[in-house]
């Protein structure tokens, strides 16, 4: 089974930059004007999951709270450290997570749409 998380955004360029240049994912594909939607697929090659972000001329009205998070588990200390370095270089603020578990076991940031993204420090090989 494959898994996709899809979300509509008015900031597709900023989202693309954030998830590729900061988090370290890759653009796996894209589409233009599919029933008035443009979109991108972001993830890691050869994995059974990816993120899809779409955009239209419609204004997005996200309804989320601080417990709606994407959690990423870096596969090595090197990958974790590289993400932290990119956060620092790009002056992305680390926030206090609503769930105290993530304050001990990772770092929390917000993506350009304001959704919480957690970079876990667990399971690093």
C-alpha positions in Angstrom: 0.0 0.0 0.0 1.2 3.5 -0.8 0.4 6.6 1.3 -0.1 10.2 0.2 -0.8 13.3 2.3 -2.5 15.9 0.2 -2.9 19.6 1.1 -4.1 22.7 -0.8 -1.9 25.8 -0.5 -1.7 29.4 -1.8 2.1 29.2 -1.2 3.2 26.4 -3.4 6.6 27.9 -4.3 7.4 28.5 -0.6 6.2 25.1 0.3 8.3 23.5 -2.4 11.4 25.4 -1.2 10.7 24.5 2.4 10.2 20.8 2.0 13.1 20.4 -0.5 15.8 22.9 0.6 15.1 22.8 4.3 13.7 19.3 5.1 15.7 17.6 2.3 12.9 15.9 0.3 12.8 15.8 -3.5 10.3 16.8 -6.1 9.0 13.5 -7.4 6.6 14.9 -10.0 4.2 17.7 -10.8 1.2 18.6 -12.9 -0.3 21.7 -14.4 -3.9 22.7 -15.0 -5.5 19.4 -14.0 -9.1 20.5 -13.7 -7.7 24.0 -12.8 -5.3 22.5 -10.2 -1.5 22.7 -10.3 0.5 20.5 -8.0 3.7 18.9 -6.9 4.6 15.6 -5.3 7.4 15.7 -2.7 9.1 12.9 -0.9 12.0 10.5 -1.1 12.5 8.3 -4.2 11.6 4.6 -3.9 9.6 5.1 -0.7 5.9 4.2 -0.5 4.8 7.6 0.7 4.8 11.2 -0.5 3.3 14.6 0.1 1.1 16.3 -2.5 0.6 20.0 -2.5 -2.0 21.6 -4.9 -2.9 25.1 -5.7 -5.7 27.0 -7.6 -6.9 30.5 -7.6 -9.1 29.7 -4.6 -8.1 31.2 -1.3 -7.2 28.5 1.2 -8.7 28.6 4.7 -6.8 26.0 6.7 -8.5 24.7 9.9 -5.8 23.1 12.0 -4.3 23.2 15.5 -0.9 22.6 17.1 -1.5 18.8 17.3 -1.8 18.5 13.5 1.8 17.7 12.7 3.9 16.0 10.1 6.7 14.1 11.8 9.9 13.2 10.0 12.4 10.6 11.2 15.9 11.2 9.8 17.7 8.0 9.0 21.1 9.1 10.3 22.7 11.6 12.6 24.2 13.2 9.5 20.7 13.7 8.0 19.4 15.1 11.3 22.4 17.5 11.7 22.0 18.7 8.1 18.4 19.6 8.6 19.3 21.5 11.8 22.1 23.4 10.0 19.7 24.4 7.2 17.2 25.6 9.8 19.8 27.8 11.4 21.1 29.1 8.0 17.6 30.0 6.9 16.7 31.4 10.4 13.7 29.2 10.8 12.4 29.4 14.3 12.2 26.3 16.5 9.0 26.4 18.4 7.8 24.8 21.6 5.6 21.9 20.8 2.1 21.6 22.4 2.9 18.0 23.0 5.8 17.9 25.5 7.0 14.6 24.1 8.3 16.4 21.0 10.2 18.9 23.1 12.3 16.1 24.4 12.4 13.9 21.3 12.8 16.3 18.4 12.4 19.8 17.3 9.2 21.6 16.0 9.0 24.2 13.3 6.2 25.6 11.1 6.0 25.3 7.4 5.0 28.3 5.2 1.3 27.5 5.7 1.7 27.5 9.5 1.5 23.7 9.9 3.7 22.1 12.6 6.6 20.0 11.3 8.6 17.9 13.7 12.0 16.5 13.1 12.4 13.6 15.4 15.7 12.8 17.1 14.5 9.2 17.7 15.6 6.1 15.7 18.7 7.8 14.4 21.2 5.1 13.3 
